[in-house]
Amino acid sequence: MSTLVLTVREALRYKGKEGQLAWVGHRLAGLGTLLFFVTHIIDTSWVYFAPKDYKLAIDLYRAAPFQIGELVLLLAVIYHGVNGIRIAVMDWFPRLWKRQRQLTWATFILTAVLYAPAFYLMGGHALKNLYGIHIPGID
């Protein structure tokens, strides 16, 4: 919990530009992914320990808020990975720190490019499963 508090406090205090957005996004994406992993491990353990509760959890995960949450989770995982690669490359090649703004924008753009087809497919399936809306190209 203290990590989340630190992230929110520092996000409100510092008035940076792309660098601040990248930092806050990286922290929130990491925390969101960690929350998913913990939840996933716990509910998967219910298969053995509490099968009825597992079935209830799976039924709950088919609800609209969780389908939207899956889309947000995918965005978080993609962004966290791409931004992590940017950070590692900048650490390997310190001269790239002069280009931090351009590399941060490249991270945002690459994340959007990688996310778009997955959003189309997963969002289309969510619309079909929840509301019966059929999106062309999605079975």
N, C-alpha and C positions, 0 to 999 in steps of 0.2 A: 504494500500500500504506500510505503514511503517513496518508492520510485515514481508512482503515479503523481503523488503530491509534488515531488521535486519537478517533474516534467511540467505540470500545470503552472507551478509557481514561477519557474524560469521562463516559460513561454510568455507569461504575462509581463515579466520584468524586462526582458531583453527586447529591444525594438529593431532587430535586424531585418534583412530582406530574405532572399532565397535561402541563405544559410540557416536562418532561424526556422523557416518552413521545413527545410530538409531535416534539421535536428529534431524538431517536434514530431514530424511525420515518422522519422525513423524510430523514435522512442515509442510513440503510440502504436505503430505497426508491430513492433517487437512485443509490447505488452499485450496487445490484442491477440497475437499469435500464441503467446504463452498461455493466456487465458483459455483459448480454444484447446490447446494441447492438454492442459490439466483437466478440463471438462471432458474431453474425449477419452482420456485414460480412465477417468472415474466411471463414465457411463458405459464404456466398453466392458469394464470389470463386472458390471451388473449382469452381463450375459450369464455368468456363472453364479454369482452371489444372489441376484434378485431378478430372475427372468421377466417377471411381470412388470417391474419398474423399468427394465430395459425397453420392453415393448411400448410402455407409456412415453418414455423419452423419445423413441423413434417417431411415434405419432406426433409428439409435440414439435419435433424438428421439421415436420412437414408443413407447419403453419407459416403464414406469410412473414412474420418478423424474422424467423430463422432462415427463410429462403433469402431475404434481403441481407441478413447477417452473413450468409455464405458468400454473397457477392462482395461485401465489404472485407471479409476475411481474405478472399482471393486477391483483392487489390492490396491489402496489407502485406501479404506474403510476397507478391511481385515487387512492390515498392521496397520493402525491407531488403530483399535480395539484390535488386539493382543498385540501391543506394549503398549497401554494404560493399559491393564490388567497386563502386566509385571511391569509397573511403579507402579501401585496400590499395587500389591503384594509386591514389594520391599519396598514400604512405610509402609505397614502393618507389615512386618517382616524385620527390619533393618539389621539383621545379613546376609540377602541375598545379601547385597551390596558387600560382598566379592566375590560373584559369578556373578557379573554383566556381565562379558565377556561371560560366559557360557549361562546365561539367554538371553543375546542379540542374540547369535547364535541360541538358541532354538526358539526365536521369529522369526528370519529370516526363519528358517526351517519350523516351523509351518505355517507361512504365505504362503510359497511355496506349502506346502502340501494342505492347504485349497484352494489355488488359482488354482491349476492344473486342477481339474475337471471342475471348472467354466470356466477357460480359454479354455479348450477343447470344451465345449458346446457352449459358446458364440462365440469363434473364428470360430468354425465350421458353426454356423448360419451366421456369417458375411461373410465367404467365399462363402457360398451357395447363400446368398441374393445378394452379390455384383458381384461375378464372375461365379456363377453357378457350383462351385467346390463342390462336395458332399464328406463329410467325413463320413466314416463308423460309424454307431451307432447314427447318428444325423439325425433326420427327417426333 
